Amino acid sequence: MRPHFTKRTVNVSTVVEMEQIHKDQYMRISNTLIAIMNGKDPSMQNSTINMKYYEKDGKLKILLWGELDFMEEMLGTISMLDDTGYENKQ
């Protein structure tokens, strides 16, 4: 007899490393991601985010952990907030 399981959860962790980030860009990215975390769906309450900005080097590290839906939303938001795609097209 097979055991009865509830909905399967898949958790993912990732580190996003962004270079050539000015302090104002860091603040915009950080504030947006924190706002998403504060308003996230209760089903994603076990998700976490940590950010570390290295002002001297202009680097931002974003550490994410959570379910696939959370990761998809956060990575999509980071991609949208990343100005490099726009700057490289000019």
LINGISUL-V693436 format. One record per residue. N is the residue number from 1. RES is the residue in one small letter. SS is DSSP state (helix for helix, strand for strand, loop for the rest). PSI is psi in radians with two decimals (* if undefined). BURIAL is + if it has 16 or more other C-alpha atoms within 10 Angstrom, else -. Layout:
N/RES/SS/PSI/BURIAL + N/RES/SS/PSI/BURIAL
//
This chain:
1/m/loop/2.34/- + 2/r/loop/2.45/- + 3/p/loop/2.63/- + 4/h/loop/2.13/- + 5/f/loop/2.61/- + 6/t/loop/-3.04/- + 7/k/loop/2.31/- + 8/r/loop/2.40/- + 9/t/loop/2.45/- + 10/v/loop/2.09/- + 11/n/strand/2.52/- + 12/v/strand/2.51/- + 13/s/strand/2.56/- + 14/t/strand/2.73/- + 15/v/strand/2.17/- + 16/v/strand/2.16/- + 17/e/strand/2.09/- + 18/m/strand/2.36/+ + 19/e/loop/2.86/- + 20/q/loop/0.84/- + 21/i/loop/2.11/+ + 22/h/loop/2.81/+ + 23/k/helix/-0.70/+ + 24/d/helix/-0.61/- + 25/q/helix/-0.75/+ + 26/y/helix/-0.80/+ + 27/m/helix/-0.73/- + 28/r/helix/-0.82/- + 29/i/helix/-0.84/+ + 30/s/helix/-0.85/+ + 31/n/helix/-0.70/- + 32/t/helix/-0.80/- + 33/l/helix/-0.65/+ + 34/i/helix/-0.67/- + 35/a/helix/-0.71/- + 36/i/helix/-0.75/- + 37/m/helix/-0.70/+ + 38/n/helix/-0.45/- + 39/g/loop/0.26/- + 40/k/loop/2.73/- + 41/d/loop/2.37/- + 42/p/helix/-0.45/- + 43/s/helix/-0.24/- + 44/m/helix/0.39/- + 45/q/loop/-0.32/- + 46/n/loop/0.04/- + 47/s/loop/2.62/+ + 48/t/strand/2.73/- + 49/i/strand/2.43/+ + 50/n/strand/2.45/- + 51/m/strand/2.52/+ + 52/k/strand/2.13/- + 53/y/strand/2.23/+ + 54/y/strand/1.58/- + 55/e/loop/-0.73/- + 56/k/loop/-0.68/- + 57/d/loop/-0.16/- + 58/g/loop/0.63/- + 59/k/strand/2.53/+ + 60/l/strand/2.24/+ + 61/k/strand/2.27/- + 62/i/strand/2.09/+ + 63/l/strand/2.16/- + 64/l/strand/2.52/+ + 65/w/strand/2.25/+ + 66/g/strand/-3.02/+ + 67/e/strand/2.92/+ + 68/l/helix/-0.74/- + 69/d/helix/-0.75/- + 70/f/helix/-0.82/+ + 71/m/helix/-0.73/+ + 72/e/helix/-0.79/- + 73/e/helix/-0.80/- + 74/m/helix/-0.77/+ + 75/l/helix/-0.64/- + 76/g/helix/-0.72/- + 77/t/helix/-0.77/- + 78/i/helix/-0.74/+ + 79/s/helix/-0.72/- + 80/m/helix/-0.65/- + 81/l/helix/-0.28/- + 82/d/loop/2.04/- + 83/d/loop/-0.18/- + 84/t/helix/-0.62/- + 85/g/helix/-0.72/- + 86/y/helix/-0.78/- + 87/e/helix/-0.62/- + 88/n/helix/-0.34/- + 89/k/helix/-0.22/- + 90/q/loop/*/-
//
